[in-house]
Amino acid sequence: MNLFCSDLDNTLIYSYKQEIGSDKRAVEIKDGKELSYMTQKSYRLLEKVKEHFCFVPITTRSLEQYRRIRLGSHWYPEYALAANGGILLDNNTVDLDWYQESKDLIKKAEKELKQSIAILEKDENVILEVRKVDDLFAFTKSNNPEKTIEILKKNIHMEEVNVYKNGQKVYVFPKILNKGNALRRLKDKCEPEFIIAAGDSDFDISMLQIAHKSFMPLSLNEIIGDIIGEKIVFNDKVFSDNMLEHIMSNSSAMQK
């Protein structure tokens, strides 16, 4: 088995707020509103890629948010990882053993997660209800995410958790709950021979570092550090077309 593990947002799919041209296809709809798109070219290429690789979305999205995505008209990925790898879907069914193992793994971080939520709920910069996403990590939005993170770091012990921001979004993750560890767990489950990974943000670094071949934008390449495999770096912000085209054109060589 050969895996193609990919982040979703800004790697394969793009928000309605982002300009990706008119030749696009809605892949996420909520309450009748189109929220996310793929380019038509990427949509067609992904259909071909999955014939050669086991395609595994690995996303920070909650389970509910992930399940809004429709990447194909008549198929679901064999495996998908939501909640930063804390939830595994096996043929679109939640693997309860995996989820329980994730809950066990984050126990050491529970105290700091609880304290983080209490701090965020009192932070005057926070503009969204503080959530414990899928009972695995904390999330909210802030008008001043830098200040919010500064407050968090001053008031919690950072040995067991990481704090991230993405625009106005603020996350507190157990350190063990990352995409790299999720990929290691998946490797133990299905023993792949070759792994391709793709991502665009800090959340993806741990996954990209351990793949045989990694795809990323230039902005991430500048901070990623050492990796074990080959890097393919794209200058364009919307790189899904070029990435999938590269995978297809080199699929035979990558599967040897």
One Martini backbone bead per residue (centre of mass of N, CA, C, O) as a GRO file, in nm:
protein
  256
    1MET     BB    1   0.097   0.036   0.021
    2ASN     BB    2   0.012   0.377  -0.080
    3LEU     BB    3   0.035   0.711   0.042
    4PHE     BB    4  -0.188   1.006   0.039
    5CYS     BB    5  -0.128   1.278   0.249
    6SER     BB    6  -0.374   1.541   0.317
    7ASP     BB    7  -0.451   1.832   0.344
    8LEU     BB    8  -0.704   2.067   0.287
    9ASP     BB    9  -0.684   2.358   0.363
   10ASN     BB   10  -0.491   2.515   0.119
   11THR     BB   11  -0.431   2.236  -0.058
   12LEU     BB   12  -0.718   2.127  -0.194
   13ILE     BB   13  -0.893   2.347  -0.057
   14TYR     BB   14  -1.112   2.648  -0.088
   15SER     BB   15  -1.230   2.925  -0.003
   16TYR     BB   16  -1.466   3.157  -0.103
   17LYS     BB   17  -1.251   3.397  -0.036
   18GLN     BB   18  -1.082   3.261  -0.257
   19GLU     BB   19  -0.896   3.297  -0.548
   20ILE     BB   20  -0.937   3.026  -0.820
   21GLY     BB   21  -1.138   3.084  -1.016
   22SER     BB   22  -1.407   2.959  -1.227
   23ASP     BB   23  -1.285   2.657  -1.241
   24LYS     BB   24  -1.506   2.515  -1.018
   25ARG     BB   25  -1.590   2.314  -0.715
   26ALA     BB   26  -1.810   2.227  -0.488
   27VAL     BB   27  -1.725   2.065  -0.146
   28GLU     BB   28  -1.885   2.276   0.049
   29ILE     BB   29  -2.200   2.264   0.232
   30LYS     BB   30  -2.403   2.510   0.421
   31ASP     BB   31  -2.712   2.596   0.427
   32GLY     BB   32  -2.673   2.640   0.097
   33LYS     BB   33  -2.368   2.719   0.127
   34GLU     BB   34  -2.074   2.786  -0.032
   35LEU     BB   35  -1.743   2.730   0.115
   36SER     BB   36  -1.589   2.518  -0.080
   37TYR     BB   37  -1.315   2.449  -0.317
   38MET     BB   38  -1.225   2.312  -0.627
   39THR     BB   39  -1.065   2.254  -0.884
   40GLN     BB   40  -1.140   2.082  -1.160
   41LYS     BB   41  -0.861   1.964  -1.201
   42SER     BB   42  -0.821   1.846  -0.915
   43TYR     BB   43  -1.068   1.668  -0.912
   44ARG     BB   44  -0.979   1.487  -1.149
   45LEU     BB   45  -0.698   1.405  -1.041
   46LEU     BB   46  -0.790   1.268  -0.779
   47GLU     BB   47  -0.936   1.035  -0.916
   48LYS     BB   48  -0.662   0.919  -1.025
   49VAL     BB   49  -0.481   0.899  -0.774
   50LYS     BB   50  -0.667   0.687  -0.615
   51GLU     BB   51  -0.574   0.448  -0.812
   52HIS     BB   52  -0.259   0.454  -0.680
   53PHE     BB   53  -0.362   0.567  -0.400
   54CYS     BB   54  -0.409   0.610  -0.064
   55PHE     BB   55  -0.631   0.844   0.036
   56VAL     BB   56  -0.550   1.086   0.315
   57PRO     BB   57  -0.706   1.283   0.507
   58ILE     BB   58  -0.551   1.555   0.713
   59THR     BB   59  -0.725   1.727   0.975
   60THR     BB   60  -0.832   1.989   1.198
   61ARG     BB   61  -1.099   1.929   1.168
   62SER     BB   62  -1.379   1.842   1.259
   63LEU     BB   63  -1.595   1.598   1.211
   64GLU     BB   64  -1.825   1.777   1.110
   65GLN     BB   65  -1.658   1.940   0.904
   66TYR     BB   66  -1.554   1.704   0.736
   67ARG     BB   67  -1.846   1.586   0.654
   68ARG     BB   68  -1.897   1.826   0.441
   69ILE     BB   69  -1.705   1.688   0.255
   70ARG     BB   70  -1.681   1.643  -0.120
   71LEU     BB   71  -1.435   1.478  -0.322
   72GLY     BB   72  -1.665   1.287  -0.438
   73SER     BB   73  -1.943   1.142  -0.593
   74HIS     BB   74  -1.880   0.797  -0.516
   75TRP     BB   75  -1.673   0.858  -0.265
   76TYR     BB   76  -1.460   0.753   0.000
   77PRO     BB   77  -1.218   0.744   0.194
   78GLU     BB   78  -1.076   0.489   0.354
   79TYR     BB   79  -0.911   0.718   0.498
   80ALA     BB   80  -0.949   0.949   0.785
   81LEU     BB   81  -0.830   1.254   0.953
   82ALA     BB   82  -0.938   1.414   1.237
   83ALA     BB   83  -0.856   1.628   1.480
   84ASN     BB   84  -0.541   1.606   1.426
   85GLY     BB   85  -0.577   1.267   1.443
   86GLY     BB   86  -0.796   1.172   1.671
   87ILE     BB   87  -0.972   1.081   1.412
   88LEU     BB   88  -1.085   0.780   1.260
   89LEU     BB   89  -1.180   0.692   0.931
   90ASP     BB   90  -1.340   0.388   0.818
   91ASN     BB   91  -1.524   0.413   0.570
   92ASN     BB   92  -1.681   0.658   0.732
   93THR     BB   93  -1.604   0.523   1.014
   94VAL     BB   94  -1.563   0.538   1.334
   95ASP     BB   95  -1.281   0.462   1.529
   96LEU     BB   96  -1.310   0.386   1.858
   97ASP     BB   97  -1.027   0.290   1.936
   98TRP     BB   98  -0.873   0.534   1.836
   99TYR     BB   99  -1.021   0.746   2.009
  100GLN     BB  100  -0.946   0.624   2.283
  101GLU     BB  101  -0.643   0.648   2.243
  102SER     BB  102  -0.643   0.954   2.219
  103LYS     BB  103  -0.757   1.008   2.502
  104ASP     BB  104  -0.521   0.871   2.648
  105LEU     BB  105  -0.284   1.047   2.529
  106ILE     BB  106  -0.412   1.337   2.654
  107LYS     BB  107  -0.420   1.325   2.970
  108LYS     BB  108  -0.167   1.506   3.043
  109ALA     BB  109  -0.330   1.772   2.910
  110GLU     BB  110  -0.602   1.833   3.059
  111LYS     BB  111  -0.530   2.056   3.259
  112GLU     BB  112  -0.439   2.267   3.042
  113LEU     BB  113  -0.699   2.272   2.883
  114LYS     BB  114  -0.884   2.369   3.109
  115GLN     BB  115  -0.725   2.629   3.167
  116SER     BB  116  -0.741   2.750   2.884
  117ILE     BB  117  -1.046   2.781   2.873
  118ALA     BB  118  -1.071   2.970   3.116
  119ILE     BB  119  -0.894   3.196   2.998
  120LEU     BB  120  -1.050   3.245   2.732
  121GLU     BB  121  -1.329   3.318   2.869
  122LYS     BB  122  -1.179   3.596   2.994
  123ASP     BB  123  -1.099   3.708   2.725
  124GLU     BB  124  -1.158   4.014   2.563
  125ASN     BB  125  -1.059   3.914   2.266
  126VAL     BB  126  -1.275   3.715   2.248
  127ILE     BB  127  -1.534   3.621   1.975
  128LEU     BB  128  -1.575   3.311   2.062
  129GLU     BB  129  -1.672   3.034   2.155
  130VAL     BB  130  -1.536   2.808   2.356
  131ARG     BB  131  -1.386   2.499   2.244
  132LYS     BB  132  -1.402   2.139   2.262
  133VAL     BB  133  -1.281   1.952   2.021
  134ASP     BB  134  -1.382   1.640   2.037
  135ASP     BB  135  -1.239   1.628   2.322
  136LEU     BB  136  -0.914   1.737   2.238
  137PHE     BB  137  -0.937   2.061   2.183
  138ALA     BB  138  -0.883   2.406   2.168
  139PHE     BB  139  -1.116   2.677   2.054
  140THR     BB  140  -1.095   3.004   1.887
  141LYS     BB  141  -1.143   3.363   1.869
  142SER     BB  142  -0.946   3.668   1.794
  143ASN     BB  143  -0.870   4.010   1.771
  144ASN     BB  144  -0.585   3.923   1.942
  145PRO     BB  145  -0.392   3.659   1.910
  146GLU     BB  146  -0.122   3.744   2.029
  147LYS     BB  147  -0.234   3.819   2.310
  148THR     BB  148  -0.372   3.553   2.375
  149ILE     BB  149  -0.111   3.383   2.365
  150GLU     BB  150   0.042   3.536   2.579
  151ILE     BB  151  -0.154   3.470   2.809
  152LEU     BB  152  -0.134   3.168   2.797
  153LYS     BB  153   0.181   3.134   2.833
  154LYS     BB  154   0.173   3.273   3.126
  155ASN     BB  155  -0.068   3.049   3.252
  156ILE     BB  156   0.075   2.794   3.131
  157HIS     BB  157   0.198   2.484   3.078
  158MET     BB  158   0.409   2.374   2.791
  159GLU     BB  159   0.479   2.062   2.804
  160GLU     BB  160   0.175   1.947   2.682
  161VAL     BB  161   0.141   2.209   2.494
  162ASN     BB  162   0.012   2.388   2.210
  163VAL     BB  163   0.019   2.710   2.042
  164TYR     BB  164  -0.202   2.852   1.792
  165LYS     BB  165  -0.231   3.041   1.482
  166ASN     BB  166  -0.502   3.143   1.233
  167GLY     BB  167  -0.538   3.428   1.235
  168GLN     BB  168  -0.807   3.434   1.459
  169LYS     BB  169  -0.724   3.161   1.530
  170VAL     BB  170  -0.724   2.948   1.830
  171TYR     BB  171  -0.500   2.695   1.964
  172VAL     BB  172  -0.506   2.397   2.187
  173PHE     BB  173  -0.266   2.139   2.202
  174PRO     BB  174  -0.169   1.850   2.241
  175LYS     BB  175   0.138   1.747   2.156
  176ILE     BB  176   0.048   1.450   2.064
  177LEU     BB  177  -0.165   1.609   1.878
  178ASN     BB  178  -0.054   1.519   1.566
  179LYS     BB  179   0.005   1.439   1.238
  180GLY     BB  180   0.256   1.268   1.278
  181ASN     BB  181   0.139   1.069   1.488
  182ALA     BB  182  -0.096   0.978   1.313
  183LEU     BB  183   0.080   0.858   1.088
  184ARG     BB  184   0.222   0.649   1.265
  185ARG     BB  185  -0.035   0.497   1.343
  186LEU     BB  186  -0.115   0.426   1.050
  187LYS     BB  187   0.137   0.265   0.982
  188ASP     BB  188   0.079   0.039   1.191
  189LYS     BB  189  -0.192  -0.047   1.050
  190CYS     BB  190  -0.095  -0.055   0.710
  191GLU     BB  191   0.197  -0.068   0.605
  192PRO     BB  192   0.345   0.122   0.416
  193GLU     BB  193   0.583   0.185   0.153
  194PHE     BB  194   0.462   0.477   0.071
  195ILE     BB  195   0.484   0.846   0.136
  196ILE     BB  196   0.270   1.112   0.082
  197ALA     BB  197   0.278   1.472   0.148
  198ALA     BB  198   0.047   1.755   0.225
  199GLY     BB  199   0.102   2.114   0.299
  200ASP     BB  200   0.070   2.474   0.449
  201SER     BB  201   0.125   2.444   0.769
  202ASP     BB  202   0.217   2.402   1.091
  203PHE     BB  203   0.030   2.146   1.127
  204ASP     BB  204   0.207   1.978   0.890
  205ILE     BB  205   0.507   1.933   0.961
  206SER     BB  206   0.514   1.652   1.108
  207MET     BB  207   0.422   1.503   0.847
  208LEU     BB  208   0.634   1.601   0.634
  209GLN     BB  209   0.895   1.494   0.791
  210ILE     BB  210   0.801   1.160   0.742
  211ALA     BB  211   0.799   1.156   0.448
  212HIS     BB  212   0.914   1.066   0.134
  213LYS     BB  213   0.711   1.295   0.015
  214SER     BB  214   0.685   1.661  -0.006
  215PHE     BB  215   0.430   1.914  -0.013
  216MET     BB  216   0.481   2.278  -0.056
  217PRO     BB  217   0.510   2.591   0.018
  218LEU     BB  218   0.741   2.835   0.048
  219SER     BB  219   0.659   2.936   0.334
  220LEU     BB  220   0.713   2.651   0.470
  221ASN     BB  221   1.005   2.590   0.379
  222GLU     BB  222   1.134   2.823   0.563
  223ILE     BB  223   1.038   2.645   0.854
  224ILE     BB  224   1.061   2.319   0.862
  225GLY     BB  225   1.328   2.190   0.824
  226ASP     BB  226   1.387   1.874   0.881
  227ILE     BB  227   1.378   1.590   0.659
  228ILE     BB  228   1.361   1.257   0.522
  229GLY     BB  229   1.270   1.357   0.248
  230GLU     BB  230   1.132   1.491  -0.026
  231LYS     BB  231   1.106   1.815  -0.174
  232ILE     BB  232   0.816   2.003  -0.290
  233VAL     BB  233   0.807   2.335  -0.421
  234PHE     BB  234   0.572   2.609  -0.426
  235ASN     BB  235   0.488   2.940  -0.526
  236ASP     BB  236   0.199   2.892  -0.535
  237LYS     BB  237  -0.088   2.914  -0.348
  238VAL     BB  238  -0.231   2.739  -0.572
  239PHE     BB  239  -0.109   2.389  -0.585
  240SER     BB  240  -0.289   2.138  -0.658
  241ASP     BB  241  -0.251   2.096  -0.958
  242ASN     BB  242   0.060   2.053  -0.962
  243MET     BB  243   0.073   1.829  -0.755
  244LEU     BB  244  -0.114   1.615  -0.893
  245GLU     BB  245   0.040   1.609  -1.156
  246HIS     BB  246   0.305   1.507  -1.037
  247ILE     BB  247   0.199   1.244  -0.918
  248MET     BB  248   0.100   1.121  -1.186
  249SER     BB  249   0.376   1.145  -1.350
  250ASN     BB  250   0.524   0.976  -1.083
  251SER     BB  251   0.378   0.710  -0.989
  252SER     BB  252   0.560   0.476  -1.079
  253ALA     BB  253   0.820   0.559  -0.927
  254MET     BB  254   0.682   0.577  -0.631
  255GLN     BB  255   0.590   0.251  -0.639
  256LYS     BB  256   0.882   0.092  -0.635
   0.00000   0.00000   0.00000
